Amino acid sequence: MSRDAFSHDPQDTRDSRDTSASRSVRQRRSPLPDAPASRNPAPDAADRSDSTDAREQQSTREERSDSRRAYFVRDRAYLLRDSEMHSVKEIGKFRVIAVPDLAKYAYGGNRERMDEDIRRLARHSLVSDKTVEISQKKTLRIVTLTKAGHWLLKNTNQLPDDQPIYHGLLKPREVRHDADLYRLYQKEAARIERGGGRPVRVVLDYELKRNLNRDLARMAPEKDDPNAKERIAEKHGLQVVNGKIPVPDLRVEYETPELELRHVDLELATRDYKPRAMAAKAAAGFSLYGRSEDTSRLRRVLDEREITARILTL
C-alpha cells in the first residue's frame, strides 16, 4: 500500500528513525544459537565417547549463547542474550513485526523462547508488545521498539551505519500491511540467498520517500522539466512512470556472488489496488507480492488489463 511519492511524510525524523553514522557492522542472518543437540544414538563405545564430547561442546555453546552480555546506554546497563538483541535489531529495521512471524523467522518456530525474550525486553522497556484490531473479527499481536530500544541500537553500533532504525507505530490503520513487510523480506531474502547472494540492508518506503521528496523540493525552478525528474529518479534507483515516481514498500540491497551491490524493490499489493496503480508499480520494475487470499484477484486484474507482471504469493 505504498503511498504517493509527492505527499508529505509525517514521520518525526528526530525520534522515529536514525541514520547517524556509527561503526559499520555487516551481519549475516544466522540460525539461532540454541539449536537442539543431535538425537542420533551412538552405535558403539567409541562413538558414545565422541557423542558425549559433542554433547558437552553443544551444551557449552548453549550456555554461552544463553549467558547475558552487558550493553551500556548512558548510565544504564542492559543484560541481554544474543537472541534478545537479535530481536531488537529485527524490530528496529522493520518498525513493526507480527509476533507469529518473529517466532517463525527469528526463533525457528520456538514460540516459547520468543515469548520469554519479548517479556524480558518489555520489562526493560525496550519493546512494546501489544495486540491491535485489524478488522471487526481479527486481531494481531505486534512488537515495536520503544525510544529506549531505539537508543540502545543507536548507541551500541549493532547495525550498519547506513541502516535506518525505527520505533513506534507511524500509521496504526496500516499496521497489518506494515507488519507483513517483515515476512515479505524473508521471502525475498531466501530467494537471494538461494542464488548465492547476501542481503546487506533494508530500506522502507518512509526513508525512500524522505530522500526523494527532499530532492524534488529542490528542483522547483525545473519542476516542469521531465529530464530533471528523470535525473532525480535515477539518482534514487527509481523510474518515472506517467509523470510520477512510484516508490516501493520495501527495498532490499544485497551483494551478488561476484560481490556487486544491487537492490530489488518490493511491493505488497492488496485486493484494494486499482488496476492503474498496479500497472504503474509493474512498469516501475517492482517485484509484486500478494497475500494468499488476494493473489487470484490480483492476477485476474493483471490478465484483464494485459499488464506484463506476475504476482508472487506472500
Sequence and secondary structure as in RCSB ss.txt:
>XXXX:A:sequence
MSRDAFSHDPQDTRDSRDTSASRSVRQRRSPLPDAPASRNPAPDAADRSDSTDAREQQSTREERSDSRRAYFVRD
RAYLLRDSEMHSVKEIGKFRVIAVPDLAKYAYGGNRERMDEDIRRLARHSLVSDKTVEISQKKTLRIVTLTKAGH
WLLKNTNQLPDDQPIYHGLLKPREVRHDADLYRLYQKEAARIERGGGRPVRVVLDYELKRNLNRDLARMAPEKDD
PNAKERIAEKHGLQVVNGKIPVPDLRVEYETPELELRHVDLELATRDYKPRAMAAKAAAGFSLYGRSEDTSRLRR
VLDEREITARILTL
>XXXX:A:secstr
    TTS     TTTSEE              TT        SSHHHHHHHHHHHHHHHHHHHHHHS EEEEETT
EEEEE HHHHHHHHHHHHHSEEEHHHHHHHHSTT HHHHHHHHHHHHHTTSEEEEEEE SSS EEEEEEE HHHH
HHHHHHT S TT  EE S S GGGHHHHHHHHHHHHHHHHHHHHTT EEEEEEEHHHHHHHHHHHHHHTGGGTT 
HHHHHHHHHHTT   BTTB    SEEEEEE TT  EEEEEEEEE TT  HHHHHHHHHTT EEEE TTTHHHHHH
HHHHTT    EEE 
